[in-house]
C-alpha cells in the first residue's frame, strides 16, 4: 500500500512541472502570435491569426497542408471516428467547391479539414471530460500548430524583407568558393535534367510538410491505443526549427543566388551570373535589396527540416527509411539547384538541426553531461560558421583547399557527435538470466 502511495506521489510530482511548462509554452506562443499580428498590421498586411481565420470561409493557401494537419489531429481518434471525420471534411469541401464554382471564386480545397479540427476542439470542451478531453485537445493543438507554424513563417518572412534593407549575399557567395560554388554546379545539373527533374524537385520542395506528416503519423500511430503521446516526435523538432530559424534570418539576412546573382533579382542583383558563371572573388559588401524578397537563406530551413525527417525516419520500416533518404537528397538538390541557397547555408542548416534535436531529446530524457556537451558543441560550431562567413570570406575563397575541408569537417564532427551520443542514450537490452541448474538428488 505504501509503495502504491509513493508511486502516485511521484507521478503527481512529475506531472505538475510538466503542466506548468505546457501552460507557460501556450501563453508564450499566444503572445508571440499576437506580436506577429501587430507587426504585420504595422506594414499594412494581415498577420498569421487573421490569415488562419480567413481560411474558415475563404480559399486556403494550401489544401494538402490542412488535410495533413487533420491527419495529425486524428491520431487521437478511433478508426470509426477517423472515417467519420474524413467523410465530414470531404463533404464540407464539396459544398464549398460547388459554391465557389457557382460564384466563379478561387478554387482550393481544405476548408473541410479546418472545420473538422475546430469541431473536434468544440467536442473536446463540451462533450469530453478528464483524460479523454486532454487527449483530444492535444490532438487538436497538434493539428493547429502545424497550420499556425506555416502562417507564422509567412509573417516572419514578410518582416525580414521589411526590416532588413541590406543583405549579406556577397559574403556568403565569397565564402562559398571554398566549397566549389555548389549552387552554381547543381543549378547547371538541374537545368540539364529538363522539365522532368525540375518538376520533381519542385514538388518535393513544396510538399516538405506533407512528408513530415507521413513520418509523424508513423511515430504517433499508437496514440489512440495507448492514450498518450510519445515523449519525443518529429512535429516538436519541426516547430522549434520554424520558431528559431527566422530569428537567425534577422541576424544574418541573405536572399540567395537566384536573387542576388540571377535574373530573379532584377536591377537589385549584382549581375546575372547564376547558374552559368560563378561570381568573381572580390571584397564583399553589404548590398541593398528590395522590400519583397524574404531574407530566408541562413541557415537553410528546408535542409534543416529535411534533415529532421531523415533522422526521425531511421527507426521506421524500410519504405519509410528510403523515403526519408530520398526526401533529404531531393531537398538538397532543390535548394541548391533552384538557386535558393548557397552551400554554406546547407552546412549551417544541418548543424542547426542536430543541435536542436539534441536539445529536445535531452530535455525529455533529462539533462546530463553528454547532452549538455553535445548541445554546447553544436551551438559553438553553428556560431563559428556564421562568424567565419561574415568575417573570413576572403580568406576562405583564397584558400579553398584549407577552408573547404574545414567546413565539411566541422559539420561531420557534429554529425559524429550526435550519432555517438544518441547511441549511448538508447536503452540496452538486458541479457536473459539463465536459471541455475539444481544438483541432482542422489
N, C-alpha and C positions, 0 to 999 in steps of 0.2 A: 504493500500500500504506500509506504513512504517513498519507494523508488518511483512509483507512478506519479505521486505528487511532485517530486523533484523534477521529473521529466516534463510535466506540464508547465512548471515554473520556468524551466529553461526555454521551452518553446515560446512562452509568453514574452520572456526577456529578449529572445531573438527577433520576434515579430515586431515588437514595439519600435526599436530604432529603424527597422525597415519601413514601417508605416510612416514614421516621421520623415524618412528620406524620400519616399514616394510623394508625400504631401508637399514637401519643400520643392521637389523637382517639378511638380504640377504647377505650383504657384510661379516658380521661375519661368517655366515655359509660357504660361499665360501672360506674364509681364513682358516677356520677350516678344510675343506676337503683337501685343498692344504697341510696344515701342516701334516695331517694324511697320505697323499700320500707320502710326503717326508720321514716321519718316517718309513713307511712300506718299501719304497725303500732302506732305510738305512740297513734294515735287509734282503735285497735281495728278497723281495716279492712284488707283485703288491698291490697298495692301493685301496681305495674304488672307486675312479674315474676310474681307469684302469679296475677294475673288472666289473663295471657297463657298461663301453664302450664295453667290450668284449661280453656282453650278447646281443648286437645288432645282432651279427652273430653267435657266438658260443652258445652251450647249456647252458641255465641259471641254476643257482643253485636251484632255487625254482620257478617252473612254477605257482603254485597256488598263490604265493605272487605277481607275476607280473599281473596276472588277477585280483587279489583283488585290486591292485593299479589302474588298468584301470577302475575298477568299481567305485572307489572313484573319479577318474577324470570325469567319465560320469555323475556325479550328476549335472553338469552344462549344460548337453545336453538335448535336447528334446527326446521323446521316439523314434521318427523316426531316429534321429541321433545315438541314442544308439544301435538300431538294426543294422544300417549300420556299426558302429564301431565294434560291436561284430562280424559281418559277415566277415569284413576285417581281424580282428585279427585271427579268426579261419582259414580263407583261407590262410593267410601267414604261419600259423603254419603247415598246411597240406603240403605246399610246402617244408618247412624246414624238416618236417618229412620224406618226400619222398627222399629228397637229402641225409639226414643222413642215411636213410636205405640203399640207393644205395652205399654209400661210407663206410658203416659199422662204422659210428661215434657214439658218445654218444647220446642217445636219451633223450630228455626233451623238453616239450612244454613251451611256454611263450614268445618267440621272437615276435610273432604277437602282443601281448598286448603291449610290449615295443614300437614296431613300431607305433602302433596307438597313444600312448601317445605322442611320438615325432612328429608324423604327425600333431596332434592337436596343438602342440606348433607352428609349421610352419604355419598352417592355421590361428592361432590367430595373428601372426605377419604380415602375408601377405594379409589376406582376411577379417580381422575384424578391427573395429575401436571403439573408445570410450569405453563405459561401457561393450559392448559385448567382446571386446578384453581383458579387465581387468578380466572379469569373467572367460573367457576360460583359460587365463594364470594362474589364481588362481587354477582352477581345475587341470591343468597340473602340477602345482607346488605341489599340494596336493598329486597327484599320485607319482610324482618323489621323494617327501620327504620320502614316505614310503619305497621305494626300496633303496634310499640313506641311510636311517636310518639303514637298515639291513646291508648294506655293511660297513657303518661306525662302527657298532657294532662289526663286524667280525675283522676289523682292530684294534679296541680298545682291543679286547681280545688277539690278537697277541702281542700287545705292553705290556700288563700286564704280559704275560708269559715271555717276553724277558727282561723286566726291573725290575722285582721283583723276584730275585733268591730265596728268603726265603718267607715262608708263615706262617700265624698265626693260623693254624687249631687247634693246641693243646690248644690254649687259648679259642677258641670258643667251642671246644668239652668239655673242662673242665667246662666252664660256662653253657653248655647245660645240665649238671647234675641237675641244678636247675629246669629244665623243664621236667626231667624224660627221657632224651635222646630220643626225639620223632622220630628222623630219624631212629634209630635202631628199635623202636617199629613199625612204619609204614612200614619200609622195610620188616619186617617179615610178616606183614599183606598182603602186595602186593605179596610177594612170595607165600603166601597161596592161593591167588586167581588164580594162574596158568597163562597160556598164555593169557586167555581172558582179565583178569584185566590188565595185563601188556601191551597188545597191545592197549587197550582202553586208558589207561593213557598216553601211549607214543604218540598216535595220538593227544590227547588233548594238550599235552605239545608242540608238534611240530607245530601245527596249531593255535597257540595263536593269531598270527597276523590276520589270516582269521576270527577268532571270533571277533576281534576288528573291522575289516572292516564291519562285519554284523551289529554291533551296530552303527558304524559311519554312515552307509548308512541309517539307520532309522533316525538318528539325522539330516542328510543332505537331506532328501527326498524332501524337498520343495525348495531347492536352485534354481532349474531350473525355477520354477514358480515365486518365489519372487525376482529372480535375485540378490541375496545376500546370504552370508554365515551367519549362526547363530553366536552370539557373542562368544560362547564357545562350544567346542565339544571334543569328545574323542581323535581325532587324535593329537590335540595340547598337551594333557596330555601325550599321548604315546611318542611323540617325545621328550618332556622335560625330561621324565623319562630316556629315552635312551641316552640323552645327558649328564645328570648329574650323572647317576648311575656309569658309568665306571670310573669317577673321584674318586668316593669312593673306587672302586677296587684298585686304585693306592695307596690309603692311608691305606687300610685295606685288604691286599691280602689274600684270602682264596680259597682253591681248592675244598673242600667238602669231606664228609665222604667216598664216594666210592673210592676216590683217596688217601686221607691221611690215611685212616684206612681200605681200601679194596683192593681187588686183582687188580683193575684197576690202582693202583698206582705203581705196580711193586716193585722194590727194594727201591723206594723213600718213600713208605708208612711206617708208624710207625710199623704196624703189620696188618695182615689180620684178622680184627675183625668185619667189617661191613658185614651183619646186625646181626650176630649171638650172639656176646657178646659185651657189652658196654665197652668203653675204661676205664682203671683204673684211679683213681684220683691221679695224680702225678703233680709235679711242671711243668707247661707248659714252653716250649721253642720255639723260632723261629726255624723252620726246613727248610733245603734246599729242593728244588723241581726242576723238570725238566723245560726245556725251551719250552715246548709244551702245557702243560695243562693250560687253562686260569684261572686266579685268579678272578673268577666272582661269588663269593658267597655272599659277604657282601656289600649291602643288596641283598636279593633275588629279582631280577628284574622281574622274571616270576611271583612271588607273587605280586609285585607292579603293573604289567600290568593287571593281573587277577583282582586285587582289583579295578583298574580303570574301567575295563569292568563292574564289578559288580555295581559300583557307577553310571555309565552312563546308565546302563540298567534299573535303578529303575523307570524311567519315561516312559518306553516303554510299549507295550502291555504285557499281561500276559505271552505269549510264550517267549518273549524276557527277561522278568524278570526271568523266570525259567531257561532259557539258561545261563544268567549271573551268577546265583547262582550255577548252575551245573559246569560251567567253573571254578569258583573260588574254589569250593570244590575239583574238579578233579585236578586242577593245584597244590593245596596244597598237595594232595595225591601223585602226581607225583614228585614234588620237594623233598619231604621227602622220599617217598617210593623207588625212584631210587638212593637215596644217593647223590643227587646233592647239598643238602643244610642241614644245621642244623636248629633246631627250633629257635635259636637266629636270624638267617638270616630272617626267616619268620616275626618275630615281627618287626625287623628293616624295612623290606620291606613295611609292612602295614603303619607304621608311616611315612615312606618316601613318599609314595603315597599321603596320606591325606594332608601332608604339601604342596606338590607341587600342588595338586588340589585346596587347599585353596588359595594358592598364585595366581594361574591363574585366579580363579574366582574373587579374589579381584582386580586383575589387570584390568579385564574387567568392573566390576561394579564400580570401584573407591575405592581406599584405604580408609578405615575408622578404627575406634578404634577396632571394633570387628575383622576385617580381620587381622590387624597388630598383635593383641594379639594371634589369632589362629595360624598364621604362626610362630610367635616367639616361642610360646609354643611347637609346633610340632618340630621345629628345635632344641630347647633345649632338648626335650625328645630324639630325634634321636642322638644328640651328647652325651648325658648321657649314652645311650645304648652302643654306641661304646666304650666309655671310661670305662664303667664297664666291658665289655667283655675283654678289653685289660689289665686292671689293677686290677680287682677284681675277676678273675675267680676262684681262690682257695676258697675265702670266699663264693662265690655263690655255689660252689659244696659242701662245708661242711655244709651249712645251706640252703638246698633246700626249706624247708617249709617257709622260710622267703623270699628268693630272687625269687623263682618261682612265688608266688603270686604278688610280687612287679613288676616283668617284665610284667605279664599279666595286672596288674592294670595300669601300665604306658601306655601300648598300648590301653587299654579300655578307659583311660582318654582322649587320643587324638581322639579316635572314638566318644566318647560322645561330646567332644568339637566341633568336625566337624559337627555332626548331629544337635546339638543345634544351632550352629551359622548359618549354611546354612538354617535352617528352618526360622530363623529370616530374612534372605535375600529374602525369597520367597515373591513375590508380593501377597498382601492380597486383596481379592475381596471386593470391597466397597458395603455396603448394598444398596439395591434399595430404593430410597426415595419414600415414598408413597405420592400421591397427597393429598393436604389438601382439606377437604370437605367444599364445599361452603354452607353457610347458605341459607336455603330455603327462597325464597321471599314470603312474606305474601301479 
